[in-house]
């Protein structure tokens, strides 16, 4: 298990990444080992964190929603099978036991998906005479102040930023307001949602929501084409990836959090609650392999809006979930940061960067829209002509400097990965045109793809005494882990000597035991201190495709052993201790689990 379990010291609960996500594709929450919602933003994932104690500690008991069992001695957690409904069991020293059920409602109602800005919690006494205290103290304006409250007979109103919230409950409201410990003798139901009267009986309605939400997720999972091996791991990652999609627009965020540092005290603290074109490409690619077409369809609609708004101009590397282009980066001075390691950043200045790989990452998922007959809306000639504008940008920029996929803030080069993505954009446009019988278009884009390939082979190849290798950029001979993607992007085959020699050099320079760095050279913040989890999965994929599957399986099993109790991973890992760092849960890392399981699993047909 990565990291230490949550520990209590006085009134302060030390943070770690043993967290369990819940959500409904509108809002999400992260729940710690002690059944506390320690992170949750409203009215959507990039909104104000009403629950922010993950980035501020709990010395004052604020920014959290917690059920504190008097005399607690243990806790255990699990998800209801094939759902993001979490069950936390709390036990006290006298034999009292409580179960806490957590979920965000999601199910079809009145012909549309019901996914309110709401958190549901059910407390069920299981044994003994448990006594608990409810601490519900959301904050506003990124930790500036505790939300003001008003209350009625069966509700409490919290004036949070962006959207006021109302708690409707059949628990004693006075005890909740006063944070007074009381005996729990029957089930208690809590609905924290929009500031409007709760219709119906709170007990029956919340239980109905629980049952309908469970049914929705289990039927969604039922449609997935999972590999034979590692089914539970793949299903958990798939559910969590879907939770990272903002359904209203189709955008997919890179992670649910901001400012979890990549390494202790590094100040590599970034806000990942936005839609990176690159990360989303990898997410839909992985979910496509499982047959989750609903995520692809919604994301393609998001991309069409991005392309339309760009009007043939430059595509940014990232946008807000609502498609907003300006994401000015500031800091939240009232939040101390994860384990006190600030700054806490809001917004991301990377939106200003030039990253030419994004053009390929628009074309590649969109190309499926022309060929997959399962889609409700298949792309047509007009869509192709709009996509050609993106291809034109890829063509024009394939040999121009950019910040690269690692988003260097103080230098630019012609990065090989960006050039290969430009090649992929032209190549896939040629493929679509060929399949559609648009011969002139096919020849046009194939000619361009061939020219880009020749440029890469000429400018990125580095001769050395060991057979040569591709470099990470046209200007230098350093290496980065993105070169492993030459295989996945079909630029090279596994038996190509050029890939094999490049792989050998990348592994030699960047592998640290069971882990991979993204690069070893110093960047804007110094030398990297942690491994980048997706790069380790890229290593495993390459080993599998090079027919070194035994070695790949061993590494994959090791990586799964680093997952949290919730079965998930963050962005980075200390390659010496195995402790998780970086934003959580990170879509890149979950994609790695799904892809590697697909490459390495035994076939269903070979099982005896």
N, C-alpha and C positions, 0 to 999 in steps of 0.2 A: 504494500500500500504506500503510495507516494505521500511523504510528509507525515507529520504527527497528527493524532486525533485532536479535536478541539479540547482545550483544557480551560478550566475556570480558575481564576486567581482573584480572590475578593469578588468584586462586582464586575470585573473585566473578563471578557471571553476573548482569548487570543484567536485570531483568524488563521485558517489554512484553507486549502482548496478541496477539502472533503465536503463537497457541496452537491446538492441534488436539485436539478432544474425541474420546475413545473412551468406550464404555459399553455396558451391556446392560439398562438399566431397573432395575437394582439398585444397581450402583456405577458410577462414572464417573471419568475421569482427564483431565487437560489436559497435553498434551505440547508442549514448546517446540521451537524450531528446532534444538536440539542433541540431540534424542532423549531428553530428560529428562522423566520424569513429575514435574511440579512442583506439581500439585494433585490430590488424590484423598482422599476421605473414606470411612471404613468404620464400620459395616457398611452404610451407605446415604448418600445425598447430604447429609443434614443431620447426619451423624455426625462423629466426630473426624477431622481431616485428618492422616492418617498421612504424606501427602506435602503439605508446607506451605511449601516454599521460595519459592513464588510470593509469599507474604506475609512472607518472612523473609530473602530473599537466600540466598546459598550460601557465605558466607565460611568456614563450618566444614564445608561439604559434607554437610549434614544436611537431612532432610525431602525427600529426592529419590531417584529411581532413575534412574541415568544410565549409559549406555555411552560411555566417553570413548576416542575413537580417538587414539592417539599421533600427533602431528604433523598433526592434522586441519587441512585448509585450506578445506573447503567442505561444505555440506550441502544437500539438497533433499528435498522431501516431497510426497506425494500420497496420496489415499485409493484403495484398491482400488475400482473402479467400483461405484457405487450401494451402498456399504457404509460403516460407520465403522471399517473396518480400515485403519490408517495404515501407510505405508511411508516410512521415513526412510533416505536414502542418505548415508553419511558417507564422505568421501574424504580420504586423507592426502597429504603432499607427495611420497611415493615411489611413488604409483600404487596404493596399497592402498585397497580399497573394501569397505565393509560395508553390507548392507541390514538394517534393524531393522523387523520387523513387530510391530505393537501392536494388541491387541484384547481385549475382554472377552467371554467365551463367551456365546452366546445361540442356542439352537436347541431344537427339540422332542425330548424324550427320555422314554421310558417314559410317554407319554401326557400329559406336561406340559412347560412351558417350563423348560429348564435355563438359569438365569441366576445363577450363584454369585457370592459376594463374591470375585471373582478377577480378576487381570490376567495375561494371557498375552503373552510376548515371545519372538520368534524372531530370532536373529542369524544372518545368512547371509553368509559371505565371498563376494565377487564377483570380486575381482581382486587381484593382488599378494599381499603377506604382511602383512595388517593386524594391528596389535597394539592391544589395548584393555584398559581397566580398568573393572571393574564397581563402581559406587558405589550401594549399596542401604542407605540409613540412614533408615528411617521413624521418625517421632516419635510421642509420645503426649501426651495432655492439652493440646492446642492449643499445641504447641511447648515444653512444660515440660521435657521430657527426651527423649533418644534412646531408642528402644525397646530393651530388653534382649534378648539373643539366647542361644539354645542351638543346638546343631547335631548332626547325625548325618553318616553317610557321604555322603548325597546330598540333604540338606535342611538348611535353616536356619530356626529358629523365632524369630519376632519378637513380643514381648509388647506389642502395641499396645492402645490403649484400646478397650473394648467387645467386641473380638474379636481373639484372637491369630491371627496369620497364619503360614503355612508356605511357604517357597520350596522347591519341588522342581525339580531341574535336572540336566541331564547335563553342565553346565559344571563346571570344577574348584571345588569348594566352598571349599577353602582359599584359592584366589586371590580368590574373592568376599569371604570374611571379612576377608582382609588388604588388600583393595583393591590387589592387585598386578597390574601390567600383564603380559599374556601374549599369545602369538601365537594367533590364531583360525584354525584349519586346517580346521574342519568346522562344519556347522550346530550351533547350540546353542539349547536350549529351556528356557524359564523359566516356571514356573506358580506365581504367588504367590496363594494362596487360603486356604481354611479350614485350621485346624490339625488336620489328619488325614492319614493316609498316602495317598499318591497311588497310585491303582490303575492298573496297566498300565504299559506302556513309555512313558516320558515323551516320547520323540521321536514315536512313532506317534500317541499320544493327543492331544498338542498340535496336531499337524498335522491330525488328524481334526477337532478342535474348530475349527481355522481354516477348514477346508473347509465344515463344517456352518454355521458362523456366516456365512460369505460367502453360502452358499445361502439362509439365512433372510432376510438383508437384501435380497438381490437379488430374491427373490420378493415381499417386502413392497413394494419400490419398484415392481415390475411391476404391482401392483394400483392404483397411483396414477393419477388422471386429471389429468395435468399439462398446462399450456398449451403451445402449440406453441413459443413463444419462451421463452428463459431456462430451459430444462428443467434444465440442470445446477445452476443456482443454486437453483431451487425444490426439486429433489430433495435437495440438501445441507441446505437449511433444514428440510425435512420430516423427514429422518433425525434431525437434531439436536433438533428439537422432540420427537420420540418419545423420544430419550434423556433428556429432561427429565421424563418420566413415571415415577413410582415404581409399577411394575406391580402390586406386592402389594396396593395400596389403590386405585390409579387416580389419585392426586394428581399434579398437574403443578407443578413448581417454576418460579419466575420466572427463575432462573439457577442455574448450577452452583457459583457462588462467593459468598463474602462479602467485603465491605469493600474492593473496588476503588473508589477515590474517584470521584465524579462529575466532579470537577475537581481539579487539583493542589493539595494542601494545604488542601482545603476542609472536611475532616472530615465531608463528606457520604458517609460510609462505612456501608453498610447490609448486613445479612445477607439475601440473596435466596434462600436454599436452602429456601424454604417455599412453600406453595400459596396464592397470592392468588386469591380467587374471580374478581377482575376479569381478571387476566392469563390465567388458565386459560380463561375465556370466550373471549377473543380467540384463544387457541391452538386450541381445539377448533373454533372458527368457521373458521379458516384451513384446518385439516386436513380439515374436512368438505368444503370446496370441492374438495379433492383426492380425496375418497372414502375417507379413512383412518378408517373407522368403528370400528376396534378401539380407538383412543385415546378416542373419544367414549363408547363403551360402558363402558369402565373408569372414565372420569371421572364418568359419570352414577351409577355405583354409589357412588363416593366422595361425590358430592353428596347422594345419598339418606341416607347415614349422617350427614352433617353436618346435614341437615334434621331427621332423627330425633332426634339428640342435642340440637338446639336446643329441641325440644319447643314450638314456637310462639314461642320467644323471639327475642332479637336474634341475627342472624348476624354473625359477626366478618368483618373484611376478609381475614384469612388464618389458616391453621392449619398444623400440621406435616403431613408426608406421612402420618403415622399418625393424623391427625385430632385431635391434642392441641391444646387451646385455649390453654394458658398457654405463652407463648414469651418468658419474661423476658429482657430485654436486658442483657448483661454485656459486658465486654471481656476479651480474651486478652492479658495483660500481657507474655507471653514472645514474642509475635510482633510484629515491628517494623512490619509493614504493607507494602503494595505500594509499592515504591521507598522504603521507610522512612516512608511517609505513613500513620501510624496515626490513630485507633485501629482495631484489628481487633475487630469486634463479633460476638457470638454471641447469637442470639435477635433478636427485633425487637419493640420496644414498640408498633408500629403495631397489634398484635393488640388493644390496649385501646381503640383509636380507634372512633369512631362514623362509619361510612361507608355512607350509605344506598344508594349505587349497587349494592351487592353483591346486593340483592334481585332487581333486574332481571337481574343477571348469573348468577343461579341459574335464573330462569325461562326466559331466552332459549335456552340450550342444551338444557334439559330439555324444552322444547316440541317439539323434534324427535323425542323419544322417543314421542310420541303419533301421529306421522304417517309416520315412515320405516319402511316395511315390510321393509327389508333387515335391520333390527336383530334380533338373536336374542331379545331380551326387549323387547317393546313395552310402553309405559306404559298403565295402565288407569285406571278411574274412581277407584280408591283412591289411585293416585299423583296424580291431578288434585286430589283433596281435600286431600292432604298439601301439594301445591304451592300451593294456595289460601292456606294459612297464611303462606307466604312473600309471596304477593300482598297479604295483609292488612297485613303489615308495610310493604310498599312504599307502600300506600295511606295508612297512618297517618303515615308519615315523609316523604311527598313534599314537604312544605313546612316541614320542620324542619331546623335547622342541623346540619352535620356537618363533618368534617375534609376532605372532598372527595377526589377521586381522587389528588390530589398529596400527600395525607397531611400537611397542615400540622399541626404539633405544638403551636402556641400560639394558634391562633384557629379559630373556627368561624363558618360562614355557611351560608345556604341555597344550595347550589351548583346551578347550572343543570344540569350533567351528571348529578348525582344525581337531580334531579327528573325529567329526561328518562328516565333508567333506570327510575324508578318508573312513569312513563307506559308505558314499553315492557313492564314486567311485567304491568300491567293489560291492555294492548292484546293481548299474545300469549296471555294466558289467555282473552281473549274470542275470539281467532282459533281456538284449540284447541277451545273449547266449540262454536263455530259449526260447525267441520268435523266434530265428533263428533255433532252434532245435539242438543246440550244447550242448548236455546234459552233457558231461564231463566238459566242460567249465562252465556251469551253476552251477553245484555242487561245483566246485572248488572255484568260486568267492563267492557263497552263504556261504560256510563254513567260508571263510575269513571275510565276512561281519558280520556273527554271532559272531565271536571271537572279532572283533572290538567293536561291540555293548556291549558285556559282559564286556569288558575292561572299556568302558565309564560308564556303569551303576555302576561298582564297584569303579572306581577311581574319577569320577566327582560328584557323589551323596554326598550331605552334610546333615547329620542328624542334626536337631535342634528341638526346642520345638514347632514348628509350622507346623510339618509334613514333613520337609525336602525340599531340592531343589537341582537342578544341580548348580554347581559352574562354574565360567568362566574358571577355570583351574583345573588340577588335584592336584596342590600343595596347593591351598588356597580356602577359601570359599567366596571370593568377587564375585560380580555379574557384568555382562555387558549385553548390549542389544542384543548381538548376540544370546543369549539363546532363544530369541523369534523365531529364525529361526529353532529351533527343529521341529516346526510345518510345516513350508513351505518345509523343506527338507524331510518330511515324516518320521523322526526318531520317533516322537510321534504323537498321534492323539489329537484332541482338547478336547476329553472327558477323556483323560488319567489323573488320579489324579496327577501323577508326573509333567505333564506339567502345570496343573492348580495351583499347589503349587509353581512351579518355576515362573510362570507368576505373581502370587500374590507378591512374593518377589521382582521380578524385577521392577514391577510397584511401589511398596512401596519405594524402594531404589533409583530409577532412574527417576521417573516421576517428572517433575516440571510444575505443572499446566497442560497446553495443550501440553507440549513438553516432549521429552525424551533425557536424556543424553546417551552417549554410555557407560560411566562408571563414577563413582563419585570419585574413588580413584585418588590420585596424580600420574602423569606420569612424563616423562622426563622434562616437561616444567611446572610442577605444576598442580593444580587442574583445570579441564575443566571449562571454563567460558561461553560456549554457548551450546545450544542443537544441536544434529546432526540430520538433517532433515530426513534421511532415517530411523533412529531409531524410530522417531515419526510415520512414515508410517508403520513400522513393528508392532508397538503397535496397530495401527488401523486395520491392517490385522488380527492380533491375536484376537482382539475383535470381528471382523466380523466372523471369523471361530469358535469362541466360542459362537456364536449366541447372541452376545451383539451388534446387528447391529444399534440400535438407538444411542447408545453411540458412536459407530464407525462413523456413519454418521455425528454426531455433530462435532467430532474432525476433520474429513476429510474436512468438510465445512470450519472450522476455518483455517486449513492449506492452503486451496485454497485462502482464503482471504489474506494470506501473500505473494502471488505470485506478481511478478513485473507486470507492465503494459503489458509486453510481454507475460505474462502467465507462467513464469518460476521461478525457485528457484535456489539458490546457495547451498552450502554444509551445512552451519551452520546458526543458528538463535539465537539472544539474547532472552532468554526465558522470559525476563521481558519486553523489549520494542518491540519485534518482528522485529528488524532490521536484515537484511540479512548480513551474513559474509561468508567468504570462497570463493573458486573458483567458477566461473560462466560461463555458466550454468552447473550444476553438474549432471552427468548422474544418479547417485544414486537417487537423489531427484526426477528427472523426472520419473524414474522407479517406485518410490513410488506412484506417481499420477496415473499412468496407472494401476498398480496392484490393488490399493485400489478402483478405479472406477470400475474395473472388479468384485471385490468381492461384492461391495455395490449397484451397479446399479440394478434397476428393469429390468426384462427380457423384450425383445421386444414383446414377446407373451402375456404379462400381461397388456400391455398398451391399454387403452380403450379411 
